[in-house]
Amino acid sequence: MELVTIFLIGLTAGGLGCAAVQGGLLASAVAARKELDQKDKTDVIPTLSFLVAKLICYAILGAVLGLFGAALSISDNVRTIMQIIAGIYMIIVALNLLNVHPVFRYFILQPPRFLTRMVRNQSKSADIFAPGILGAMTIFIPCGTTLAMEALAISSGSAIKGSLILTVFVLGTSPIFFGLGYITAKLSDNFRQTFFKIAAWVIIFVGLATVNNTLGAAGFPVIAVDFSGQGQQTADVAVKQDYQIQISGSGYSPNYLKVKKGQSVKINLVSNNSYGCALAFRIPSLGITKNLKPTDSETIEFTPTQVGQITFSCSMGMYRGVIEVVS
């Protein structure tokens, strides 16, 4: 589910943002290639060269960023801060796109000028490899949403997860580039401006959702939303001190437990060929963190000292559950 969400972000807000930053460079490279070979009536090969090279480079970059996060042994608190910053940055990017106030321009990260010049110079080359080289060099001129995904890759603390995050994101952005030339040529200026305003509101929604879900993972959700769609089974649940939670790509089952105060609780976490952020199990109020493999099992034990609710969730706050403590 996490990767599906990232793909959808790339398909919508990310694709539009990347197209705005990098689309003109691709178009110029394709135009230069056609100028060299008048018999070439298609843009498919140069565009594929651009996208494949870009995909490979971002996959490698994601792995490096994930390893960097793992090497730093990033704590859950630091990951929470990084994800919140990523969400806030996405909102700032959208507000700048909407021209809400000139002040937001100063918060948009820009690559060094010499890198921008180098990339633009490469886009003017008519060499057959130019689009591919250009696609590889786009890692130096990321859009705002890409920077947010790179922050998520770092916070994953894993080379595989980091690579998957950026790979899936770039795959999501790819369809926009295939249709970029046609859209640019056919749409009127007024409709194009409306299109980007819609994109800005999508970015704002994604940014707010990222902040809210991250706060939820830390135990402080602004809006409690469980993306599993399972709901919480709160009726006719027997009080037990020993539970087994099945972890799947759609969350936790069961996601509502009832235990007794002052008695030891044992929870066995089991995953079977499962993928997604549900594998990163968190109980923020108890400081419990368990990162499971796709097929794995982990056991946690604790003794509740107060009556009330103890929330648990995945690391991104998308999948949640409650431990009800009764007297």
Backbone hydrogen bonds, N-H to C=O, Kabsch-Sander energy under -0.5 kcal/mol:
donor,donor_aa,acceptor,acceptor_aa,energy
5,T,1,M,-2.4
6,I,2,E,-2.1
7,F,3,L,-2.4
8,L,4,V,-2.3
9,I,5,T,-2.2
10,G,6,I,-2.2
11,L,7,F,-2.4
12,T,8,L,-1.6
14,G,9,I,-3.3
15,G,9,I,-0.5
15,G,10,G,-1.4
16,L,12,T,-2.0
17,G,13,A,-2.4
18,C,14,G,-2.8
19,A,15,G,-2.2
20,A,16,L,-2.0
21,V,17,G,-1.5
22,Q,18,C,-3.6
23,G,18,C,-0.6
23,G,19,A,-1.7
26,L,22,Q,-1.8
27,A,23,G,-2.4
28,S,24,G,-1.9
29,A,25,L,-1.9
30,V,26,L,-2.5
31,A,27,A,-2.3
32,A,28,S,-2.2
33,R,29,A,-1.9
34,K,30,V,-2.2
35,E,31,A,-2.0
36,L,32,A,-1.5
37,D,33,R,-2.1
38,Q,36,L,-0.6
40,D,37,D,-1.4
41,K,39,K,-0.9
47,T,43,D,-1.9
48,L,44,V,-2.9
49,S,45,I,-2.5
50,F,46,P,-2.2
51,L,47,T,-2.6
52,V,48,L,-3.0
53,A,49,S,-1.9
54,K,50,F,-2.0
55,L,51,L,-2.6
56,I,52,V,-2.4
57,C,53,A,-2.3
58,Y,54,K,-2.4
59,A,55,L,-2.1
60,I,56,I,-2.1
61,L,57,C,-2.6
62,G,58,Y,-2.7
63,A,59,A,-1.7
64,V,60,I,-2.4
65,L,61,L,-2.8
66,G,62,G,-2.4
67,L,63,A,-2.5
68,F,64,V,-2.4
69,G,65,L,-2.3
70,A,66,G,-2.3
71,A,67,L,-2.9
72,L,68,F,-1.5
73,S,70,A,-1.2
74,I,69,G,-1.4
79,R,75,S,-2.5
80,T,76,D,-2.4
81,I,77,N,-2.1
82,M,78,V,-2.6
83,Q,79,R,-2.5
84,I,80,T,-2.2
85,I,81,I,-2.6
86,A,82,M,-2.2
87,G,83,Q,-2.1
88,I,84,I,-2.7
89,Y,85,I,-2.6
90,M,86,A,-1.9
91,I,87,G,-1.7
92,I,88,I,-2.2
93,V,89,Y,-2.5
94,A,90,M,-2.0
95,L,91,I,-2.5
96,N,92,I,-2.2
97,L,93,V,-2.0
98,L,94,A,-1.9
99,N,96,N,-1.1
100,V,95,L,-2.3
104,F,101,H,-1.5
105,R,102,P,-1.5
106,Y,103,V,-1.1
107,F,104,F,-1.1
108,I,105,R,-1.0
109,L,107,F,-0.5
115,L,112,P,-0.7
116,T,112,P,-1.8
117,R,113,R,-2.6
118,M,114,F,-1.9
119,V,115,L,-2.5
120,R,116,T,-2.5
121,N,117,R,-2.5
122,Q,118,M,-1.8
123,S,119,V,-1.6
124,K,120,R,-0.6
124,K,121,N,-0.9
125,S,122,Q,-1.5
130,A,127,D,-1.5
133,I,129,F,-2.5
134,L,130,A,-2.8
135,G,131,P,-2.5
136,A,132,G,-2.0
137,M,133,I,-1.9
138,T,134,L,-0.8
138,T,135,G,-0.6
139,I,136,A,-1.0
140,F,137,M,-2.0
141,I,138,T,-1.5
147,L,143,C,-1.9
148,A,144,G,-1.6
149,M,145,T,-2.0
150,E,146,T,-2.4
151,A,147,L,-1.9
152,L,148,A,-1.7
153,A,149,M,-2.1
154,I,150,E,-2.1
155,S,151,A,-2.4
156,S,152,L,-1.2
157,G,153,A,-0.6
157,G,154,I,-1.2
158,S,153,A,-0.5
162,G,158,S,-2.6
163,S,159,A,-2.2
164,L,160,I,-2.5
165,I,161,K,-2.6
166,L,162,G,-1.8
167,T,163,S,-2.5
168,V,164,L,-2.7
169,F,165,I,-1.8
170,V,166,L,-2.5
171,L,167,T,-2.3
172,G,168,V,-2.0
173,T,169,F,-1.5
174,S,170,V,-1.1
176,I,173,T,-0.8
177,F,173,T,-0.9
177,F,174,S,-0.8
178,F,174,S,-1.4
179,G,175,P,-1.6
180,L,176,I,-0.5
181,G,177,F,-0.5
183,I,179,G,-2.4
184,T,180,L,-2.7
185,A,181,G,-1.9
186,K,182,Y,-2.2
187,L,183,I,-2.3
192,R,188,S,-2.3
193,Q,189,D,-2.2
194,T,190,N,-1.9
195,F,191,F,-2.4
196,F,192,R,-2.0
197,K,193,Q,-1.6
198,I,194,T,-2.1
199,A,195,F,-1.9
200,A,196,F,-2.1
201,W,197,K,-1.9
202,V,198,I,-1.8
203,I,199,A,-2.3
204,I,200,A,-2.2
205,F,201,W,-2.2
206,V,202,V,-2.5
207,G,203,I,-2.8
208,L,204,I,-2.7
209,A,205,F,-2.4
210,T,206,V,-2.4
211,V,207,G,-2.2
212,N,208,L,-2.7
213,N,209,A,-2.8
214,T,210,T,-2.1
215,L,211,V,-2.4
216,G,212,N,-2.2
217,A,213,N,-2.1
218,A,214,T,-1.3
219,G,216,G,-1.2
220,F,215,L,-3.6
225,V,223,I,-1.0
227,F,225,V,-0.6
227,F,318,M,-3.1
229,G,226,D,-1.0
233,Q,231,G,-0.5
234,T,232,Q,-1.1
238,A,236,D,-0.6
240,K,238,A,-0.5
240,K,258,K,-2.5
243,Y,266,K,-2.6
245,I,268,N,-2.5
246,Q,244,Q,-0.5
246,Q,253,S,-3.1
247,I,270,V,-3.3
248,S,246,Q,-0.5
248,S,251,G,-2.5
251,G,248,S,-1.5
253,S,246,Q,-1.9
257,L,322,V,-2.6
259,V,324,E,-2.8
261,K,326,V,-3.0
262,G,304,P,-3.1
263,Q,260,K,-1.2
265,V,302,F,-3.5
266,K,241,Q,-3.0
267,I,300,I,-2.7
268,N,243,Y,-2.7
269,L,267,I,-0.6
269,L,298,E,-3.7
270,V,245,I,-2.6
271,S,296,D,-2.7
272,N,247,I,-0.8
274,S,294,P,-2.3
279,L,276,G,-1.4
280,A,277,C,-1.8
281,F,279,L,-1.2
281,F,290,K,-2.6
282,R,313,S,-2.6
283,I,288,I,-2.4
286,L,283,I,-1.2
287,G,283,I,-0.8
287,G,284,P,-0.9
288,I,283,I,-1.9
290,K,281,F,-2.6
292,L,279,L,-2.6
292,L,290,K,-0.7
296,D,271,S,-1.5
298,E,269,L,-2.2
300,I,267,I,-2.6
302,F,265,V,-1.8
308,G,325,V,-1.8
310,I,323,I,-2.4
311,T,309,Q,-0.5
312,F,321,G,-2.2
313,S,282,R,-2.3
314,C,319,Y,-1.7
315,S,277,C,-1.0
315,S,280,A,-0.6
317,G,314,C,-1.2
321,G,312,F,-2.4
322,V,255,N,-2.4
323,I,310,I,-3.0
324,E,257,L,-3.7
324,E,322,V,-0.6
325,V,308,G,-3.5
325,V,323,I,-0.6
326,V,259,V,-2.7
326,V,324,E,-0.6
